[in-house]
C-alpha cells in the first residue's frame, strides 16, 4: 500500500511539475503574443500614418494646382476687362451719361 501511495505521490509530483512547466510556457506564449500584437499595432499605425500623409500631400498638391489655375484665370479675366475698358471707356461713359440725362 505504501508503494502505491509513493507511486501516486510521484505521479502527482510529475503532474504538478508538468502543469508548472505548461503554465510557464503559457505565460511565455502570452507575453510573446502581446509583443507581436503591440508590434503589429505599431506597424499598422505607422503604415496608416504614412498613407494618410501621402493622401494629404496629394490633396494639397491638387488643391494648389486648382488654386493656381483659378488665379491664372482671374488674372486673364481682369486683363480682358482692362483691355475692354481701355478700348471702350468713352463709349461706356457716354452710355452712362445718356442714361443719367434721359431720366
Secondary structure, 3 states (H helix, E strand, C coil): CHHHHHHHHHHHHHHHHHHHHHHHHHHHHHHHHHHHHHHHHHHHHHHHHHHHHHHHHHHHHHHHHHHHHHHHHHHHHHHHHHHHHHHHHHHHHHHHHHHHHHC
